[in-house]
Amino acid sequence: MIEPIALYEGRTDPPPQGNGAVTRPGIQHHRCEHPDCGKNAGWGFAKPRQTPHWFCFEHRADGEGYL
């Protein structure tokens, strides 16, 4: 039997801030940076040593400006 992932019930530390996704360590969720979108973003754009910018499939063309 697989144990379910423990969420924040009964913990004393505050839940994570941000997009609200609670996942296991090592898994990251990115949200589209296009205004008023917020969909799950699978396309990241960045130059070396710069912060990446994330966009969904619909708005991935917006990320081209960050390359």
mmCIF file as Biopython writes it, N, C-alpha, C and O atoms, coordinates in Angstrom:
data_model
#
loop_
_atom_site.group_PDB
_atom_site.id
_atom_site.type_symbol
_atom_site.label_atom_id
_atom_site.label_alt_id
_atom_site.label_comp_id
_atom_site.label_asym_id
_atom_site.label_entity_id
_atom_site.label_seq_id
_atom_site.pdbx_PDB_ins_code
_atom_site.Cartn_x
_atom_site.Cartn_y
_atom_site.Cartn_z
_atom_site.occupancy
_atom_site.B_iso_or_equiv
_atom_site.auth_seq_id
_atom_site.auth_asym_id
_atom_site.pdbx_PDB_model_num
ATOM 1   N N  . MET A ? 1  ? 0.845  -1.182 0.000   1.0 0.0 1  A 1 
ATOM 2   C CA . MET A ? 1  ? 0.000  0.000  0.000   1.0 0.0 1  A 1 
ATOM 3   C C  . MET A ? 1  ? 0.889  1.243  0.000   1.0 0.0 1  A 1 
ATOM 4   O O  . MET A ? 1  ? 1.876  1.306  0.733   1.0 0.0 1  A 1 
ATOM 5   N N  . ILE A ? 2  ? 0.543  2.203  -0.804  1.0 0.0 2  A 1 
ATOM 6   C CA . ILE A ? 2  ? 1.310  3.452  -0.895  1.0 0.0 2  A 1 
ATOM 7   C C  . ILE A ? 2  ? 0.735  4.459  0.088   1.0 0.0 2  A 1 
ATOM 8   O O  . ILE A ? 2  ? -0.477 4.670  0.137   1.0 0.0 2  A 1 
ATOM 9   N N  . GLU A ? 3  ? 1.612  5.080  0.872   1.0 0.0 3  A 1 
ATOM 10  C CA . GLU A ? 3  ? 1.160  6.082  1.825   1.0 0.0 3  A 1 
ATOM 11  C C  . GLU A ? 3  ? 0.882  7.399  1.107   1.0 0.0 3  A 1 
ATOM 12  O O  . GLU A ? 3  ? 1.651  7.792  0.230   1.0 0.0 3  A 1 
ATOM 13  N N  . PRO A ? 4  ? -0.193 8.083  1.458   1.0 0.0 4  A 1 
ATOM 14  C CA . PRO A ? 4  ? -0.457 9.384  0.834   1.0 0.0 4  A 1 
ATOM 15  C C  . PRO A ? 4  ? 0.551  10.417 1.317   1.0 0.0 4  A 1 
ATOM 16  O O  . PRO A ? 4  ? 1.132  10.275 2.392   1.0 0.0 4  A 1 
ATOM 17  N N  . ILE A ? 5  ? 0.751  11.441 0.527   1.0 0.0 5  A 1 
ATOM 18  C CA . ILE A ? 5  ? 1.661  12.524 0.888   1.0 0.0 5  A 1 
ATOM 19  C C  . ILE A ? 5  ? 1.032  13.308 2.035   1.0 0.0 5  A 1 
ATOM 20  O O  . ILE A ? 5  ? -0.130 13.705 1.957   1.0 0.0 5  A 1 
ATOM 21  N N  . ALA A ? 6  ? 1.790  13.527 3.086   1.0 0.0 6  A 1 
ATOM 22  C CA . ALA A ? 6  ? 1.289  14.285 4.228   1.0 0.0 6  A 1 
ATOM 23  C C  . ALA A ? 6  ? 1.236  15.763 3.863   1.0 0.0 6  A 1 
ATOM 24  O O  . ALA A ? 6  ? 2.242  16.347 3.461   1.0 0.0 6  A 1 
ATOM 25  N N  . LEU A ? 7  ? 0.068  16.359 4.004   1.0 0.0 7  A 1 
ATOM 26  C CA . LEU A ? 7  ? -0.043 17.794 3.773   1.0 0.0 7  A 1 
ATOM 27  C C  . LEU A ? 7  ? 0.148  18.499 5.097   1.0 0.0 7  A 1 
ATOM 28  O O  . LEU A ? 7  ? 0.780  17.933 5.989   1.0 0.0 7  A 1 
ATOM 29  N N  . TYR A ? 8  ? -0.349 19.667 5.267   1.0 0.0 8  A 1 
ATOM 30  C CA . TYR A ? 8  ? 0.011  20.483 6.414   1.0 0.0 8  A 1 
ATOM 31  C C  . TYR A ? 8  ? -0.886 20.311 7.634   1.0 0.0 8  A 1 
ATOM 32  O O  . TYR A ? 8  ? -0.888 21.171 8.515   1.0 0.0 8  A 1 
ATOM 33  N N  . GLU A ? 9  ? -1.637 19.238 7.708   1.0 0.0 9  A 1 
ATOM 34  C CA . GLU A ? 9  ? -2.468 19.003 8.879   1.0 0.0 9  A 1 
ATOM 35  C C  . GLU A ? 9  ? -1.591 18.636 10.073  1.0 0.0 9  A 1 
ATOM 36  O O  . GLU A ? 9  ? -0.758 17.734 9.981   1.0 0.0 9  A 1 
ATOM 37  N N  . GLY A ? 10 ? -1.774 19.321 11.172  1.0 0.0 10 A 1 
ATOM 38  C CA . GLY A ? 10 ? -1.057 19.007 12.386  1.0 0.0 10 A 1 
ATOM 39  C C  . GLY A ? 10 ? 0.359  19.536 12.454  1.0 0.0 10 A 1 
ATOM 40  O O  . GLY A ? 10 ? 1.050  19.276 13.439  1.0 0.0 10 A 1 
ATOM 41  N N  . ARG A ? 11 ? 0.822  20.262 11.457  1.0 0.0 11 A 1 
ATOM 42  C CA . ARG A ? 11 ? 2.180  20.805 11.484  1.0 0.0 11 A 1 
ATOM 43  C C  . ARG A ? 11 ? 2.157  22.189 12.115  1.0 0.0 11 A 1 
ATOM 44  O O  . ARG A ? 11 ? 1.140  22.883 12.091  1.0 0.0 11 A 1 
ATOM 45  N N  . THR A ? 12 ? 3.277  22.572 12.672  1.0 0.0 12 A 1 
ATOM 46  C CA . THR A ? 12 ? 3.350  23.871 13.326  1.0 0.0 12 A 1 
ATOM 47  C C  . THR A ? 12 ? 3.934  24.955 12.432  1.0 0.0 12 A 1 
ATOM 48  O O  . THR A ? 12 ? 3.740  26.142 12.694  1.0 0.0 12 A 1 
ATOM 49  N N  . ASP A ? 13 ? 4.653  24.561 11.370  1.0 0.0 13 A 1 
ATOM 50  C CA . ASP A ? 13 ? 5.212  25.566 10.476  1.0 0.0 13 A 1 
ATOM 51  C C  . ASP A ? 13 ? 4.122  26.018 9.493   1.0 0.0 13 A 1 
ATOM 52  O O  . ASP A ? 13 ? 3.212  25.247 9.188   1.0 0.0 13 A 1 
ATOM 53  N N  . PRO A ? 14 ? 4.205  27.251 8.999   1.0 0.0 14 A 1 
ATOM 54  C CA . PRO A ? 14 ? 3.170  27.752 8.098   1.0 0.0 14 A 1 
ATOM 55  C C  . PRO A ? 14 ? 3.232  27.057 6.737   1.0 0.0 14 A 1 
ATOM 56  O O  . PRO A ? 14 ? 4.302  26.612 6.321   1.0 0.0 14 A 1 
ATOM 57  N N  . PRO A ? 15 ? 2.097  26.960 6.041   1.0 0.0 15 A 1 
ATOM 58  C CA . PRO A ? 15 ? 2.122  26.377 4.696   1.0 0.0 15 A 1 
ATOM 59  C C  . PRO A ? 15 ? 2.893  27.266 3.741   1.0 0.0 15 A 1 
ATOM 60  O O  . PRO A ? 15 ? 3.045  28.459 4.004   1.0 0.0 15 A 1 
ATOM 61  N N  . PRO A ? 16 ? 3.389  26.715 2.632   1.0 0.0 16 A 1 
ATOM 62  C CA . PRO A ? 16 ? 4.170  27.531 1.697   1.0 0.0 16 A 1 
ATOM 63  C C  . PRO A ? 16 ? 3.330  28.628 1.071   1.0 0.0 16 A 1 
ATOM 64  O O  . PRO A ? 16 ? 2.128  28.470 0.857   1.0 0.0 16 A 1 
ATOM 65  N N  . GLN A ? 17 ? 3.982  29.737 0.783   1.0 0.0 17 A 1 
ATOM 66  C CA . GLN A ? 17 ? 3.321  30.866 0.136   1.0 0.0 17 A 1 
ATOM 67  C C  . GLN A ? 17 ? 3.557  30.773 -1.366  1.0 0.0 17 A 1 
ATOM 68  O O  . GLN A ? 17 ? 4.423  30.021 -1.812  1.0 0.0 17 A 1 
ATOM 69  N N  . GLY A ? 18 ? 2.806  31.518 -2.134  1.0 0.0 18 A 1 
ATOM 70  C CA . GLY A ? 18 ? 3.023  31.535 -3.579  1.0 0.0 18 A 1 
ATOM 71  C C  . GLY A ? 18 ? 1.818  31.007 -4.319  1.0 0.0 18 A 1 
ATOM 72  O O  . GLY A ? 18 ? 0.689  31.432 -4.073  1.0 0.0 18 A 1 
ATOM 73  N N  . ASN A ? 19 ? 2.063  30.072 -5.234  1.0 0.0 19 A 1 
ATOM 74  C CA . ASN A ? 19 ? 0.981  29.605 -6.083  1.0 0.0 19 A 1 
ATOM 75  C C  . ASN A ? 19 ? 0.073  28.589 -5.400  1.0 0.0 19 A 1 
ATOM 76  O O  . ASN A ? 19 ? -0.904 28.153 -6.008  1.0 0.0 19 A 1 
ATOM 77  N N  . GLY A ? 20 ? 0.357  28.197 -4.166  1.0 0.0 20 A 1 
ATOM 78  C CA . GLY A ? 20 ? -0.518 27.322 -3.413  1.0 0.0 20 A 1 
ATOM 79  C C  . GLY A ? 20 ? -0.309 25.841 -3.655  1.0 0.0 20 A 1 
ATOM 80  O O  . GLY A ? 20 ? -0.970 25.028 -3.010  1.0 0.0 20 A 1 
ATOM 81  N N  . ALA A ? 21 ? 0.571  25.461 -4.545  1.0 0.0 21 A 1 
ATOM 82  C CA . ALA A ? 21 ? 0.796  24.046 -4.819  1.0 0.0 21 A 1 
ATOM 83  C C  . ALA A ? 21 ? 1.656  23.437 -3.717  1.0 0.0 21 A 1 
ATOM 84  O O  . ALA A ? 21 ? 2.722  23.965 -3.402  1.0 0.0 21 A 1 
ATOM 85  N N  . VAL A ? 22 ? 1.207  22.343 -3.136  1.0 0.0 22 A 1 
ATOM 86  C CA . VAL A ? 22 ? 1.962  21.626 -2.117  1.0 0.0 22 A 1 
ATOM 87  C C  . VAL A ? 22 ? 2.393  20.313 -2.741  1.0 0.0 22 A 1 
ATOM 88  O O  . VAL A ? 22 ? 1.556  19.481 -3.092  1.0 0.0 22 A 1 
ATOM 89  N N  . THR A ? 23 ? 3.683  20.127 -2.878  1.0 0.0 23 A 1 
ATOM 90  C CA . THR A ? 23 ? 4.205  18.918 -3.514  1.0 0.0 23 A 1 
ATOM 91  C C  . THR A ? 23 ? 5.358  18.359 -2.718  1.0 0.0 23 A 1 
ATOM 92  O O  . THR A ? 23 ? 5.847  18.980 -1.775  1.0 0.0 23 A 1 
ATOM 93  N N  . ARG A ? 24 ? 5.784  17.174 -3.113  1.0 0.0 24 A 1 
ATOM 94  C CA . ARG A ? 24 ? 6.942  16.551 -2.494  1.0 0.0 24 A 1 
ATOM 95  C C  . ARG A ? 24 ? 8.195  17.356 -2.832  1.0 0.0 24 A 1 
ATOM 96  O O  . ARG A ? 24 ? 8.222  18.042 -3.854  1.0 0.0 24 A 1 
ATOM 97  N N  . PRO A ? 25 ? 9.231  17.288 -1.996  1.0 0.0 25 A 1 
ATOM 98  C CA . PRO A ? 25 ? 10.477 17.974 -2.324  1.0 0.0 25 A 1 
ATOM 99  C C  . PRO A ? 25 ? 11.016 17.507 -3.666  1.0 0.0 25 A 1 
ATOM 100 O O  . PRO A ? 25 ? 10.959 16.318 -3.981  1.0 0.0 25 A 1 
ATOM 101 N N  . GLY A ? 26 ? 11.534 18.427 -4.448  1.0 0.0 26 A 1 
ATOM 102 C CA . GLY A ? 26 ? 12.100 18.099 -5.745  1.0 0.0 26 A 1 
ATOM 103 C C  . GLY A ? 26 ? 11.145 18.322 -6.907  1.0 0.0 26 A 1 
ATOM 104 O O  . GLY A ? 26 ? 11.584 18.419 -8.053  1.0 0.0 26 A 1 
ATOM 105 N N  . ILE A ? 27 ? 9.844  18.405 -6.633  1.0 0.0 27 A 1 
ATOM 106 C CA . ILE A ? 27 ? 8.864  18.652 -7.687  1.0 0.0 27 A 1 
ATOM 107 C C  . ILE A ? 27 ? 8.536  20.133 -7.668  1.0 0.0 27 A 1 
ATOM 108 O O  . ILE A ? 27 ? 8.257  20.704 -6.614  1.0 0.0 27 A 1 
ATOM 109 N N  . GLN A ? 28 ? 8.570  20.750 -8.835  1.0 0.0 28 A 1 
ATOM 110 C CA . GLN A ? 28 ? 8.297  22.182 -8.911  1.0 0.0 28 A 1 
ATOM 111 C C  . GLN A ? 28 ? 7.103  22.444 -9.808  1.0 0.0 28 A 1 
ATOM 112 O O  . GLN A ? 28 ? 6.922  21.783 -10.831 1.0 0.0 28 A 1 
ATOM 113 N N  . HIS A ? 29 ? 6.303  23.400 -9.419  1.0 0.0 29 A 1 
ATOM 114 C CA . HIS A ? 29 ? 5.192  23.844 -10.247 1.0 0.0 29 A 1 
ATOM 115 C C  . HIS A ? 29 ? 5.476  25.278 -10.657 1.0 0.0 29 A 1 
ATOM 116 O O  . HIS A ? 29 ? 5.829  26.115 -9.827  1.0 0.0 29 A 1 
ATOM 117 N N  . HIS A ? 30 ? 5.321  25.550 -11.931 1.0 0.0 30 A 1 
ATOM 118 C CA . HIS A ? 30 ? 5.522  26.898 -12.443 1.0 0.0 30 A 1 
ATOM 119 C C  . HIS A ? 30 ? 4.205  27.376 -13.026 1.0 0.0 30 A 1 
ATOM 120 O O  . HIS A ? 30 ? 3.462  26.592 -13.617 1.0 0.0 30 A 1 
ATOM 121 N N  . ARG A ? 31 ? 3.915  28.653 -12.862 1.0 0.0 31 A 1 
ATOM 122 C CA . ARG A ? 31 ? 2.703  29.257 -13.395 1.0 0.0 31 A 1 
ATOM 123 C C  . ARG A ? 31 ? 3.073  30.222 -14.496 1.0 0.0 31 A 1 
ATOM 124 O O  . ARG A ? 31 ? 4.104  30.891 -14.431 1.0 0.0 31 A 1 
ATOM 125 N N  . CYS A ? 32 ? 2.221  30.294 -15.516 1.0 0.0 32 A 1 
ATOM 126 C CA . CYS A ? 32 ? 2.444  31.177 -16.656 1.0 0.0 32 A 1 
ATOM 127 C C  . CYS A ? 32 ? 2.522  32.629 -16.190 1.0 0.0 32 A 1 
ATOM 128 O O  . CYS A ? 32 ? 1.702  33.074 -15.387 1.0 0.0 32 A 1 
ATOM 129 N N  . GLU A ? 33 ? 3.506  33.359 -16.695 1.0 0.0 33 A 1 
ATOM 130 C CA . GLU A ? 33 ? 3.718  34.755 -16.311 1.0 0.0 33 A 1 
ATOM 131 C C  . GLU A ? 33 ? 2.933  35.734 -17.174 1.0 0.0 33 A 1 
ATOM 132 O O  . GLU A ? 33 ? 2.987  36.941 -16.936 1.0 0.0 33 A 1 
ATOM 133 N N  . HIS A ? 34 ? 2.207  35.240 -18.167 1.0 0.0 34 A 1 
ATOM 134 C CA . HIS A ? 34 ? 1.383  36.126 -18.993 1.0 0.0 34 A 1 
ATOM 135 C C  . HIS A ? 34 ? 0.287  36.723 -18.102 1.0 0.0 34 A 1 
ATOM 136 O O  . HIS A ? 34 ? -0.315 36.005 -17.304 1.0 0.0 34 A 1 
ATOM 137 N N  . PRO A ? 35 ? 0.022  38.037 -18.231 1.0 0.0 35 A 1 
ATOM 138 C CA . PRO A ? 35 ? -0.999 38.668 -17.373 1.0 0.0 35 A 1 
ATOM 139 C C  . PRO A ? 35 ? -2.346 37.946 -17.458 1.0 0.0 35 A 1 
ATOM 140 O O  . PRO A ? 35 ? -2.824 37.623 -18.546 1.0 0.0 35 A 1 
ATOM 141 N N  . ASP A ? 36 ? -2.938 37.705 -16.312 1.0 0.0 36 A 1 
ATOM 142 C CA . ASP A ? 36 ? -4.259 37.072 -16.174 1.0 0.0 36 A 1 
ATOM 143 C C  . ASP A ? 36 ? -4.320 35.648 -16.700 1.0 0.0 36 A 1 
ATOM 144 O O  . ASP A ? 36 ? -5.406 35.186 -17.050 1.0 0.0 36 A 1 
ATOM 145 N N  . CYS A ? 37 ? -3.209 34.934 -16.771 1.0 0.0 37 A 1 
ATOM 146 C CA . CYS A ? 37 ? -3.241 33.536 -17.236 1.0 0.0 37 A 1 
ATOM 147 C C  . CYS A ? 37 ? -3.152 32.588 -16.036 1.0 0.0 37 A 1 
ATOM 148 O O  . CYS A ? 37 ? -4.171 32.060 -15.591 1.0 0.0 37 A 1 
ATOM 149 N N  . GLY A ? 38 ? -1.960 32.372 -15.517 1.0 0.0 38 A 1 
ATOM 150 C CA . GLY A ? 38 ? -1.785 31.519 -14.349 1.0 0.0 38 A 1 
ATOM 151 C C  . GLY A ? 38 ? -1.890 30.025 -14.600 1.0 0.0 38 A 1 
ATOM 152 O O  . GLY A ? 38 ? -1.929 29.259 -13.637 1.0 0.0 38 A 1 
ATOM 153 N N  . LYS A ? 39 ? -1.940 29.572 -15.857 1.0 0.0 39 A 1 
ATOM 154 C CA . LYS A ? 39 ? -1.979 28.141 -16.148 1.0 0.0 39 A 1 
ATOM 155 C C  . LYS A ? 39 ? -0.645 27.496 -15.790 1.0 0.0 39 A 1 
ATOM 156 O O  . LYS A ? 39 ? 0.354  28.184 -15.578 1.0 0.0 39 A 1 
ATOM 157 N N  . ASN A ? 40 ? -0.643 26.171 -15.725 1.0 0.0 40 A 1 
ATOM 158 C CA . ASN A ? 40 ? 0.591  25.438 -15.476 1.0 0.0 40 A 1 
ATOM 159 C C  . ASN A ? 40 ? 1.553  25.709 -16.632 1.0 0.0 40 A 1 
ATOM 160 O O  . ASN A ? 40 ? 1.184  25.559 -17.796 1.0 0.0 40 A 1 
ATOM 161 N N  . ALA A ? 41 ? 2.772  26.103 -16.316 1.0 0.0 41 A 1 
ATOM 162 C CA . ALA A ? 41 ? 3.736  26.515 -17.337 1.0 0.0 41 A 1 
ATOM 163 C C  . ALA A ? 41 ? 4.829  25.470 -17.487 1.0 0.0 41 A 1 
ATOM 164 O O  . ALA A ? 41 ? 5.507  25.132 -16.517 1.0 0.0 41 A 1 
ATOM 165 N N  . GLY A ? 42 ? 5.000  24.962 -18.690 1.0 0.0 42 A 1 
ATOM 166 C CA . GLY A ? 42 ? 6.025  23.967 -18.954 1.0 0.0 42 A 1 
ATOM 167 C C  . GLY A ? 42 ? 7.180  24.480 -19.789 1.0 0.0 42 A 1 
ATOM 168 O O  . GLY A ? 42 ? 8.126  23.737 -20.054 1.0 0.0 42 A 1 
ATOM 169 N N  . TRP A ? 43 ? 7.124  25.731 -20.208 1.0 0.0 43 A 1 
ATOM 170 C CA . TRP A ? 43 ? 8.171  26.301 -21.059 1.0 0.0 43 A 1 
ATOM 171 C C  . TRP A ? 43 ? 8.898  27.379 -20.276 1.0 0.0 43 A 1 
ATOM 172 O O  . TRP A ? 43 ? 8.316  28.405 -19.925 1.0 0.0 43 A 1 
ATOM 173 N N  . GLY A ? 44 ? 10.195 27.137 -20.001 1.0 0.0 44 A 1 
ATOM 174 C CA . GLY A ? 44 ? 11.006 28.101 -19.286 1.0 0.0 44 A 1 
ATOM 175 C C  . GLY A ? 44 ? 12.008 28.754 -20.228 1.0 0.0 44 A 1 
ATOM 176 O O  . GLY A ? 44 ? 12.578 28.096 -21.098 1.0 0.0 44 A 1 
ATOM 177 N N  . PHE A ? 45 ? 12.216 30.054 -20.047 1.0 0.0 45 A 1 
ATOM 178 C CA . PHE A ? 45 ? 13.117 30.821 -20.904 1.0 0.0 45 A 1 
ATOM 179 C C  . PHE A ? 45 ? 14.069 31.620 -20.030 1.0 0.0 45 A 1 
ATOM 180 O O  . PHE A ? 45 ? 13.638 32.328 -19.119 1.0 0.0 45 A 1 
ATOM 181 N N  . ALA A ? 46 ? 15.375 31.507 -20.309 1.0 0.0 46 A 1 
ATOM 182 C CA . ALA A ? 46 ? 16.362 32.284 -19.565 1.0 0.0 46 A 1 
ATOM 183 C C  . ALA A ? 46 ? 17.705 32.217 -20.272 1.0 0.0 46 A 1 
ATOM 184 O O  . ALA A ? 46 ? 18.025 31.245 -20.956 1.0 0.0 46 A 1 
ATOM 185 N N  . LYS A ? 47 ? 18.475 33.267 -20.089 1.0 0.0 47 A 1 
ATOM 186 C CA . LYS A ? 47 ? 19.876 33.256 -20.509 1.0 0.0 47 A 1 
ATOM 187 C C  . LYS A ? 47 ? 20.670 32.632 -19.368 1.0 0.0 47 A 1 
ATOM 188 O O  . LYS A ? 47 ? 20.174 32.571 -18.243 1.0 0.0 47 A 1 
ATOM 189 N N  . PRO A ? 48 ? 21.896 32.166 -19.628 1.0 0.0 48 A 1 
ATOM 190 C CA . PRO A ? 48 ? 22.698 31.577 -18.550 1.0 0.0 48 A 1 
ATOM 191 C C  . PRO A ? 48 ? 22.841 32.528 -17.356 1.0 0.0 48 A 1 
ATOM 192 O O  . PRO A ? 48 ? 23.038 33.733 -17.519 1.0 0.0 48 A 1 
ATOM 193 N N  . ARG A ? 49 ? 22.738 31.962 -16.174 1.0 0.0 49 A 1 
ATOM 194 C CA . ARG A ? 49 ? 22.887 32.683 -14.903 1.0 0.0 49 A 1 
ATOM 195 C C  . ARG A ? 49 ? 21.837 33.773 -14.702 1.0 0.0 49 A 1 
ATOM 196 O O  . ARG A ? 49 ? 22.092 34.746 -13.993 1.0 0.0 49 A 1 
ATOM 197 N N  . GLN A ? 50 ? 20.676 33.628 -15.305 1.0 0.0 50 A 1 
ATOM 198 C CA . GLN A ? 50 ? 19.572 34.560 -15.080 1.0 0.0 50 A 1 
ATOM 199 C C  . GLN A ? 50 ? 18.353 33.780 -14.604 1.0 0.0 50 A 1 
ATOM 200 O O  . GLN A ? 50 ? 18.236 32.578 -14.843 1.0 0.0 50 A 1 
ATOM 201 N N  . THR A ? 51 ? 17.462 34.471 -13.936 1.0 0.0 51 A 1 
ATOM 202 C CA . THR A ? 51 ? 16.235 33.854 -13.451 1.0 0.0 51 A 1 
ATOM 203 C C  . THR A ? 51 ? 15.352 33.453 -14.628 1.0 0.0 51 A 1 
ATOM 204 O O  . THR A ? 51 ? 15.123 34.263 -15.526 1.0 0.0 51 A 1 
ATOM 205 N N  . PRO A ? 52 ? 14.852 32.217 -14.640 1.0 0.0 52 A 1 
ATOM 206 C CA . PRO A ? 52 ? 13.984 31.801 -15.751 1.0 0.0 52 A 1 
ATOM 207 C C  . PRO A ? 52 ? 12.595 32.427 -15.660 1.0 0.0 52 A 1 
ATOM 208 O O  . PRO A ? 52 ? 12.118 32.776 -14.580 1.0 0.0 52 A 1 
ATOM 209 N N  . HIS A ? 53 ? 11.972 32.557 -16.804 1.0 0.0 53 A 1 
ATOM 210 C CA . HIS A ? 53 ? 10.594 33.035 -16.909 1.0 0.0 53 A 1 
ATOM 211 C C  . HIS A ? 53 ? 9.790  31.899 -17.510 1.0 0.0 53 A 1 
ATOM 212 O O  . HIS A ? 53 ? 10.242 31.241 -18.446 1.0 0.0 53 A 1 
ATOM 213 N N  . TRP A ? 54 ? 8.585  31.663 -16.970 1.0 0.0 54 A 1 
ATOM 214 C CA . TRP A ? 54 ? 7.803  30.481 -17.331 1.0 0.0 54 A 1 
ATOM 215 C C  . TRP A ? 54 ? 6.498  30.868 -18.014 1.0 0.0 54 A 1 
ATOM 216 O O  . TRP A ? 54 ? 5.830  31.824 -17.620 1.0 0.0 54 A 1 
ATOM 217 N N  . PHE A ? 55 ? 6.144  30.092 -19.062 1.0 0.0 55 A 1 
ATOM 218 C CA . PHE A ? 55 ? 4.933  30.352 -19.829 1.0 0.0 55 A 1 
ATOM 219 C C  . PHE A ? 55 ? 4.243  29.039 -20.190 1.0 0.0 55 A 1 
ATOM 220 O O  . PHE A ? 55 ? 4.891  28.000 -20.318 1.0 0.0 55 A 1 
ATOM 221 N N  . CYS A ? 56 ? 2.931  29.100 -20.353 1.0 0.0 56 A 1 
ATOM 222 C CA . CYS A ? 56 ? 2.151  27.942 -20.778 1.0 0.0 56 A 1 
ATOM 223 C C  . CYS A ? 56 ? 2.290  27.767 -22.292 1.0 0.0 56 A 1 
ATOM 224 O O  . CYS A ? 56 ? 2.944  28.569 -22.958 1.0 0.0 56 A 1 
ATOM 225 N N  . PHE A ? 57 ? 1.674  26.718 -22.826 1.0 0.0 57 A 1 
ATOM 226 C CA . PHE A ? 57 ? 1.758  26.426 -24.255 1.0 0.0 57 A 1 
ATOM 227 C C  . PHE A ? 57 ? 1.224  27.594 -25.092 1.0 0.0 57 A 1 
ATOM 228 O O  . PHE A ? 57 ? 1.830  27.977 -26.093 1.0 0.0 57 A 1 
ATOM 229 N N  . GLU A ? 58 ? 0.105  28.146 -24.678 1.0 0.0 58 A 1 
ATOM 230 C CA . GLU A ? 58 ? -0.509 29.256 -25.425 1.0 0.0 58 A 1 
ATOM 231 C C  . GLU A ? 58 ? 0.381  30.483 -25.504 1.0 0.0 58 A 1 
ATOM 232 O O  . GLU A ? 58 ? 0.432  31.150 -26.537 1.0 0.0 58 A 1 
ATOM 233 N N  . HIS A ? 59 ? 1.081  30.784 -24.424 1.0 0.0 59 A 1 
ATOM 234 C CA . HIS A ? 59 ? 1.848  32.030 -24.331 1.0 0.0 59 A 1 
ATOM 235 C C  . HIS A ? 59 ? 3.350  31.809 -24.416 1.0 0.0 59 A 1 
ATOM 236 O O  . HIS A ? 59 ? 4.119  32.698 -24.050 1.0 0.0 59 A 1 
ATOM 237 N N  . ARG A ? 60 ? 3.784  30.656 -24.887 1.0 0.0 60 A 1 
ATOM 238 C CA . ARG A ? 60 ? 5.229  30.380 -24.927 1.0 0.0 60 A 1 
ATOM 239 C C  . ARG A ? 60 ? 5.984  31.348 -25.816 1.0 0.0 60 A 1 
ATOM 240 O O  . ARG A ? 60 ? 7.176  31.569 -25.605 1.0 0.0 60 A 1 
ATOM 241 N N  . ALA A ? 61 ? 5.324  31.931 -26.804 1.0 0.0 61 A 1 
ATOM 242 C CA . ALA A ? 61 ? 5.988  32.912 -27.666 1.0 0.0 61 A 1 
ATOM 243 C C  . ALA A ? 61 ? 6.414  34.152 -26.875 1.0 0.0 61 A 1 
ATOM 244 O O  . ALA A ? 61 ? 7.371  34.827 -27.254 1.0 0.0 61 A 1 
ATOM 245 N N  . ASP A ? 62 ? 5.707  34.457 -25.777 1.0 0.0 62 A 1 
ATOM 246 C CA . ASP A ? 62 ? 6.089  35.597 -24.937 1.0 0.0 62 A 1 
ATOM 247 C C  . ASP A ? 62 ? 7.470  35.403 -24.321 1.0 0.0 62 A 1 
ATOM 248 O O  . ASP A ? 62 ? 8.151  36.380 -24.012 1.0 0.0 62 A 1 
ATOM 249 N N  . GLY A ? 63 ? 7.885  34.166 -24.140 1.0 0.0 63 A 1 
ATOM 250 C CA . GLY A ? 63 ? 9.174  33.885 -23.524 1.0 0.0 63 A 1 
ATOM 251 C C  . GLY A ? 63 ? 10.355 34.093 -24.448 1.0 0.0 63 A 1 
ATOM 252 O O  . GLY A ? 63 ? 11.490 34.203 -23.983 1.0 0.0 63 A 1 
ATOM 253 N N  . GLU A ? 64 ? 10.113 34.148 -25.732 1.0 0.0 64 A 1 
ATOM 254 C CA . GLU A ? 64 ? 11.214 34.333 -26.682 1.0 0.0 64 A 1 
ATOM 255 C C  . GLU A ? 64 ? 12.005 35.608 -26.407 1.0 0.0 64 A 1 
ATOM 256 O O  . GLU A ? 64 ? 13.202 35.659 -26.689 1.0 0.0 64 A 1 
ATOM 257 N N  . GLY A ? 65 ? 11.365 36.629 -25.866 1.0 0.0 65 A 1 
ATOM 258 C CA . GLY A ? 65 ? 12.046 37.880 -25.557 1.0 0.0 65 A 1 
ATOM 259 C C  . GLY A ? 65 ? 13.071 37.758 -24.445 1.0 0.0 65 A 1 
ATOM 260 O O  . GLY A ? 65 ? 13.914 38.641 -24.283 1.0 0.0 65 A 1 
ATOM 261 N N  . TYR A ? 66 ? 13.013 36.667 -23.668 1.0 0.0 66 A 1 
ATOM 262 C CA . TYR A ? 66 ? 13.955 36.468 -22.563 1.0 0.0 66 A 1 
ATOM 263 C C  . TYR A ? 66 ? 15.194 35.684 -22.983 1.0 0.0 66 A 1 
ATOM 264 O O  . TYR A ? 66 ? 16.087 35.455 -22.167 1.0 0.0 66 A 1 
ATOM 265 N N  . LEU A ? 67 ? 15.257 35.272 -24.245 1.0 0.0 67 A 1 
ATOM 266 C CA . LEU A ? 67 ? 16.424 34.518 -24.713 1.0 0.0 67 A 1 
ATOM 267 C C  . LEU A ? 67 ? 17.476 35.417 -25.312 1.0 0.0 67 A 1 
ATOM 268 O O  . LEU A ? 67 ? 18.520 34.937 -25.752 1.0 0.0 67 A 1 
#
